[in-house]
Amino acid sequence: MIVEDVVFDYLSKKDTDYAVLINGVWGSGKTYFWKNKLSKRIEEELDYKTIYISLNGISALDEIDRSLFFSAYKFKEKLDIEKIGLKENSLFSNLISGGMTLLGGADSIEKVDLQNFIDLNKTVICFDDLERCYMPIEKILGYINNFVEHDNIKTVIIANENEINGVKFSENNSFKEELAFKFVNANEEEGEIKEEFESVLKFINENYSYYSKIKEKLIGKTVNFSPGERYYDSVIDDFIERYEEEYKKYLFKEKEVILQIFLESGKKLNKEPEKKEKDNKNRNLRILKHALDDFNKIFDEIQKYNSEKLFESLFIYFVALSFEHKLSEISRDEMLRVNGDHHIKERTFHEGKKNISLKFVQKYYIGKNNLFFESFISIVNYIESGFLDKKLLEKEINDKIPLEEEGSQAYKIFNNWWTIKDDGTFYEVTDELMEDIKNGDIDFELYKHTFTRLLFFVEKGVLPITAENLFEKFKEGAREAVKKSEPLPMQQKPSISSEVNRLSEKNQRLIKKLNQSTVKIKKEEKEKRLKKKLEKLINDLFNNQKMFFKKIYNHLDEYDIRPVMDYLDIDKIIYDFDQLDNNIILELRNILDRRYNYSSVSEHLAADLDGLEKLKTGLEFYIDENIEDNKLRKIIVKFLIEDIEDICHKLRN
């Protein structure tokens, strides 16, 4: 790497009166490179000691003295004790060994210049975060210059020059603002405080503008830190090695994906398509490290799904969105809009809309068309706040993502038709898909979408079948599919509006016709299932009452606004009614009350009226034929009949 060559060349020269500056944007890995790569090479290959000092937040030179002293003290044999006439077991030496600072740390020791007590021969000092120092730039650089010019100490400075050189007063620099506040008298009037703050901030900005002039004297060589893929590849290795075995194994498997996301992250996700990106090197290792740390928690939560496709889909979504949130500063609303229906990736081939979702896909999902792409409120919240709502994440996974462990393999391949390698494979897949459609082996909820997509290829002359024959195949297969399928959550149903709009009006009418047919088929199947479920429920009422009440109270809302009386065998209920104990009859009254006792009941359940009146008549007959007068059971059943009469009255009005 060029940086290493420049620094090694600098260190090989005997007498130097200048420092070397390593310049790079925040998060590019400059500090990591020094601490984990360059300093180790210097110590191992050149027999130099290295001292690292961060200037971040430093507002006084004695703070640097203190850091420098204790950093040098780790090389105890290098302390020049004789230079000040003290023995190893002197008070001064003992204070140092005890870890006390000499800047006010002991009343018996006067404040001293710590630079007089350290021998920095064969030492390289690295001053990092120059732009984050709270002191005026000429003061800190003057301090560093003492080491370089007068003592010929090898010195490396790490900085982001973009944040130092040519800073304008109109720019909002948080570090300079924080420094300016230190000089403002908080006891003054609001107007005076504002005026004084602006004056101090202007002075600080003007001092920062002197940087280029001061730099000429101190810094002899400037090398830009812009490493290539090989360096980032090794850094990612280092990051991954920190984790426990299972997560580490997963990350190494996804290492190519991690590197690709990181490299792409340097390209801004511009919100206005006409803007051109001038600099694609705004990559940030710090964000990557935090994202990998944070995804560990999600990784633990999704282990139970055992789905590689789910893992990679959520991994790319989370890490990429973390970069966009931090680097592009997209808002919460924009993060939630980074989603799409199940075919947004295909739309990139035939739509020119530059919405944020399409740009996100084009940036991070090229070559990954088989992955799920959905927005997750739980993950957006996690990125924003650091709190992962595990229950919400689980719900969103179950609602949004079909895990596809079963079902038509041909459909899965055809659904990503643009990834099929050649015509021969395409026709093999579509032939198999036609057979699955006929046999009802794809999910019923996907029939309309699959028909629309196949119709597109029929219209283009790619498939050797007429639109009418295709319609009949789908209509026939839908009757089989509806028996095998469970309703998909709304989020899993693919949107087809954009694909329908590409078709001719004639074929659009055919889609509408298929939709009407599938709605009818679905309604018929729904009624069959409801009847079967209610038959089992009534059977439990007489034979397994514990299960009956469990089903009722766990699924009461399932029947709340659905008429059910037409599906019940009232004659059988009356015939077996004598099997019910009195307490069960009383509990049935509570169930009826919960179901029918609300103001708008007649709008939703009027269809139950005939069945309820038949039940009332049957119970009256049951009393007359089976219960003697003045028995408790007769009173209880009469209460039930009165309840039913009240309900019927509500349903009539």
Sequence and secondary structure as in RCSB ss.txt:
>XXXX:A:sequence
MIVEDVVFDYLSKKDTDYAVLINGVWGSGKTYFWKNKLSKRIEEELDYKTIYISLNGISALDEIDRSLFFSAYKF
KEKLDIEKIGLKENSLFSNLISGGMTLLGGADSIEKVDLQNFIDLNKTVICFDDLERCYMPIEKILGYINNFVEH
DNIKTVIIANENEINGVKFSENNSFKEELAFKFVNANEEEGEIKEEFESVLKFINENYSYYSKIKEKLIGKTVNF
SPGERYYDSVIDDFIERYEEEYKKYLFKEKEVILQIFLESGKKLNKEPEKKEKDNKNRNLRILKHALDDFNKIFD
EIQKYNSEKLFESLFIYFVALSFEHKLSEISRDEMLRVNGDHHIKERTFHEGKKNISLKFVQKYYIGKNNLFFES
FISIVNYIESGFLDKKLLEKEINDKIPLEEEGSQAYKIFNNWWTIKDDGTFYEVTDELMEDIKNGDIDFELYKHT
FTRLLFFVEKGVLPITAENLFEKFKEGAREAVKKSEPLPMQQKPSISSEVNRLSEKNQRLIKKLNQSTVKIKKEE
KEKRLKKKLEKLINDLFNNQKMFFKKIYNHLDEYDIRPVMDYLDIDKIIYDFDQLDNNIILELRNILDRRYNYSS
VSEHLAADLDGLEKLKTGLEFYIDENIEDNKLRKIIVKFLIEDIEDICHKLRN
>XXXX:A:secstr
 HHHHHHHHHHHSS   SEEEEE  TTSSHHHHIIIIIHHHHHHHH  EEEEEE TT  SHHHHHHHHHHHHHTS
GGGB GGGGT  TTSHHHHHHHTT  SSSS TTS    GGGGB  TTEEEEEE GGG SS HHHHHHHHHIIIII
T  EEEEEE GGGTTT  TTS  HHHHHHHHTTS TTS HHHHHHHHHHHHHHHHHHHTTHHHHHHHHEEEEEE 
   HHHHHHHHHHHHHTS HHHHHHHHHTHHHHHHHHHHHTS   SSTT   S      HHHHHHHHHHHHHHHH
HTGGG  HHHHHHHHHHHHHHHHIIIII   HHHHHHS   TTHHHHTTT     HHHHHHHHH TT TTS    
 HHHHHHHHHS   HHHHHHHHHHH    SSS HHHHHHTTGGG  SHHHHHHHHHHHHHHHHHT S GGGHHHH
HHHHHHHHHTT SSS HHHHHHHHHHHHHHHHHH     GGGS   HHHHTTS HHHHHHHHHHHHHHHHHHHHH
HHHHHHHHHHHHHHHHHH HHHHHHHHHHSHHHHTTS  GGGS HHHHHHHGGGS HHHHHHHHHHHHHHH STT
HHHHHGGGHHHHHHHHHHHHHHHHHH  TT HHHHHHHHHHHHHHHHHHHHH 
